[in-house]
Amino acid sequence: MENTDQKSLYYLEKAPVSKAIMHMVIPMMLSFIASIIYNITDAFFIGKLDNTAMMAAVTLSLAFSAFLMALGNLFGAGAGTYVSRLLGEGNVEGVKKVSSVNFWSSMLTGVIFMALCLPLISPLLQLLGARGDTLLYTRDYILMFVIGAPVIIANFSLEATVRAEGASTASMIGMLAGIVINIILNPIFIFSLHMGIRGSALASVIGNAVSIAWFIYYLQKKSTVQSVSIKDFKPSKEIYYNIFKVGFSAFLLDGFMVISCLLFNNIAVFYGDNVIAGLGISQRVVQIADFISMGFSMGAVPLIAFAYSAKNYERLMEIIKTTTLYMVGITIGLTAILFVLRAQVIGVFSIDAEVIAIGQTILVAQLCSTIFAGLSALFTGIFQAFGKGVQSSVMSVIRGIAFIPILILGNRLFAVNGVIWANTISEALACIVGLILFLGIWKNSLRNTQWERCGEQ
């Protein structure tokens, strides 16, 4: 560890646990809050066009955006946890190689994805569930994301590796820079340049490009342990194996989100544009609570990975306990507030009485699933931090697979209400599975530690 900058690793290695958690989590929360503000203002600007089909098109495009995120997390989640574990071992040269391989591989993946999707726009629209009035709007929206795929994918991957070395403030600055640019450009493109929904998507792509510029600057000029230089791009089977064994679980989770979203869209669309629009509004609102839990579950991962790799199990358990306590307490408090104000909150985005009514029902169901989703994400993050590809993949499969039969059965038995509550039930089931897997890993870790101590004696 002599060759590393001790200041940059202070929060990973030595800081008091509560202080370290807040250092990692608060910047991420601020970034997520800014993202919420963007999503809300984006919905607000599009809502001002007074076009329910356009709002529905944005919702239908979520599956496509989620797949781009999945590709980014395939590299980012795997490389990020690998970087933290290598830092725990003191292997700085390995960190430089991993961070460079992560960046260039994610960019290349984006270029290949763009080349494959451009000639397949029409089939993609059918797959997303776009029909009738929403078809052209959905096409305009996702076309911008197809063209911007390289920067969107690389943005997710770079943010994760910057955060992995404990540089949570640098990670926040990069995310905020993109979001602020996005918010500024949105009304300009939508109204001043009369680009409509396409302008909203273009603003998002440009925002991602600005974030990448900052991350590259940080990794090349400020970081003492990472690099995106082509000179350090030295891919190997070992690097890709360690990236993908964890990254694949993140990709699976996001991939199943895409499948679930597609299935949900194709079922919900039969209940009308009001349901789709209500879903889109409630999803943006519930992000206030979701992103808080995500801030904890994602922010704590570098701390967990470093402590686990350094075999500091006492600090590791304290990190997990404290993170869980903070996350559950804050999430429950925010959920309660949003539940009480649900009618007023939905009413901000639509004056359509039917949209407001169904939006309230959807919001209640999503608020109920928030605590389960947060805990499931935390368990998944813990497994990824441990480098346990099998357990993290099991969590991803459970969260994705369970939703499908629950959704289909709920639709048949309870119609739209069954569709709305399917996610809550599947997240609760995943949370139970995650707890069982974690207890199994923790018992094995303690047993191995005891054997190591006996051997030393």
Secondary structure, DSSP 8 states (H G I E B T S, - for coil): -TTS-TTTTHHHHTS-HHHHHHHHHHHHHHHHHHHHHHHHHHHHHHHTT--HHHHHHHHHTHHHHHHHHHHHHHHHHHHHHHHHHHHHHT-HHHHHHHHHHHHHHHHHHHHHHHHHHGGGHHHHHHHHT--TTHHHHHHHHHHHHHHTHHHHHHHHHHHHHHHHTT-HHHHHHHHHHHHHHHHHHHHIIIIIS--HHHHHHHHHHHHHHHHHHHHHHIIIII-SS----GGG----HHHHHHHHHHHHHHHHHHHHHHHHHHHHHHHHGGG-HHHHHHHHHHHHHHHHHHHHHHHHHHHTHHHHHHHHHTT-HHHHHHHHHHHHHHHHHHHHHHHHHHHHTHHHHHHTT---HHHHHHHHHHHHHHHHHHHHHHHHHHHHHHHHHTT-HHHHHHHHHHHHHTHHHHHHHHHHHHHHHHHHHHHHHHHHHHHHHHHHHHHHHHHHHHHHHHHHHHHH-
